[in-house]
Amino acid sequence: MAVCLGIDVGTSGTKALAISPAGEILASASSNYGCAHPKPLWSEQDPEDWWAATIKVVRAVVKQAKLKPSDVAAIGLSGQMHGSVFLDKAGKVIRPALLWNDQRTAKECEEIESRAGGRAKLIQMVANPALTGFTAPKILWLRNNEPKNFAKTVKVLLPKDEIRRRLTGEFATEVSDASGTLLLDVVHRRWSQPLLDKLELDNSLLPKCYESEEVTGTLTAEAAKLLGLTTACKVVGGAGDCAAGAVGNGIVKAGLLATSIGTSGVVFVHSDEPQFDPEGRLHTFCHAVRGKWHMMGVILSAGGSLQWFQDALCSTIDKKGARKPTVSFEELVKEAAATPTGAEGLQFLPYLAGERTPHLDPHARGALIGLTLAHGRGHIVRSILEGVTYALRDSFEIIEGLGVPVKQVRAGGGGAKNPFWRQMQADVFGKAVSAMAADEGPAYGVALLAAVGAGHYKDISQACAAAVKTAESSKPDARARKAYDQAFPVFQGLYRSLRSEFPKLG
């Protein structure tokens, strides 16, 4: 057999799956870990947790699928974007990694724009404005706040690329994930030396940059032994989780748009040419498709908003200090479905960790607005689901406003697996929304990239045409659509009304 593996180093856990050359899923496994928040709006993880989880899930998949070590031909890597792993000259991690949803770098974002000569010139260099979640501000934060650690740093890697280093011994990344560092010349698909010079950063800090299906190395003897594989197993570039998820949903040609609701929420559209939002509200990144790009709107607390509600208000803590939910997600969504469209006037702003698209506002906060004595838990949950979906519509409207064609919407993540939330997306967007036959997220996309790297397909477009299929489709309900069209401007107005007050709360 010539099996390929996809490994996704996520925020809440790592997932691995095995596919046949035809794209059939043979086995999958997941392993969860925690996230530290040393201060409000800070978010960190220990890369050792990612590595331990990677070993665990790969061995589990190999066992489930009853694979021999030589059966696995290639591995594709995906992961949470923007996170910063700081390594010393001995290859040791210096401090916990700063994650994509960490908001400590507002001053560094201002510094980057100032050094670049303003936001417009920065966008000319790297296609995007400086946002707190991106990698470059994290590097400057380390230099400004932990100078001893910065002095030790010889390499900065993204989360999936730290796992690549542990697998292959190579310092490497690829263009889709590198786009989110704010240090890549996105148009020319290479590191931006002009910006590195302005920031006084040595380009030796950064790994070699590949295309997503290119082979970046093979397993070391140590890694092969730990995983139960062989040193002949190739590791391809892979992709950042958003591009990987889009590949897994077949978003590899013009006219296709994907939504994904995980911890964060993403609206992702393929582009044959680099296109830019002049206000910088959308990200323009390299796609995992060679020579192509994508535009992407990101909200920071999508499924994370519902997770927060369950953790904070629908759980107990046992004698060992572990948090146990008292109500399942399925029960909460069932209660939400039993309440009227629009949650009887209750609105939720899902800005629990600040916000990216469209506000670029690290000071934004979550809010429940319109509570009355008539509202119950179902109303609150429904308002959370609606607020997250409205926030995705913000991105959708910017994309269409720029003239980018959207012929089909494909949904992934938890928001697609739940029929109620998928129908809500169709009603809020006013578009039919299709679920995927195999909705396995980013791990499936990078497994397909691995199949290209292993020679099973000539390119990722051919792989997706052969392996990616849609399933049921949810069409907009006219009555619900009308109600959401009336409520959406109210949602937008609430942020505008509260924007100047949010910094005072912090």
Salt bridges, closest charged atoms under 4 A:
GLU44 OE2 - ARG95 NH2 3.22
GLU44 OE2 - ARG104 NH2 2.80
GLU48 OE2 - ARG166 NH1 3.05
ASP71 OD1 - LYS68 NZ 3.49
ASP102 OD2 - ARG104 NH2 2.76
GLU111 OE2 - ARG115 NE 2.99
GLU111 OE2 - ARG143 NH2 3.85
GLU113 OE2 - ARG119 NE 2.92
GLU146 OE1 - ARG95 NE 2.75
ASP161 OD1 - LYS160 NZ 3.08
ASP161 OD1 - ARG164 NH2 2.81
GLU162 OE2 - ARG165 NH2 2.74
GLU174 OE2 - LYS160 NZ 2.91
ASP177 OD2 - LYS160 NZ 2.99
ASP185 OD2 - HIS188 ND1 2.93
GLU200 OE2 - ARG115 NH1 2.90
GLU211 OE2 - ARG189 NE 2.88
GLU213 OE2 - ARG290 NE 2.80
ASP272 OD1 - HIS270 NE2 2.97
ASP272 OD1 - LYS292 NZ 3.58
ASP277 OD2 - ARG281 NE 3.04
GLU279 OE1 - ARG281 NE 3.77
GLU335 OE2 - ARG377 NH2 2.59
GLU344 OE1 - HIS379 NE2 2.63
GLU386 OE2 - ARG382 NE 2.89
GLU397 OE2 - ARG393 NE 3.03
GLU400 OE2 - LYS431 NZ 3.40
GLU440 OE1 - LYS15 NZ 2.56
GLU472 OE2 - ARG422 NH2 3.38
ASP485 OD1 - ARG393 NH1 3.03
ASP485 OD1 - ARG481 NH1 3.17
GLU501 OE1 - LYS504 NZ 3.40
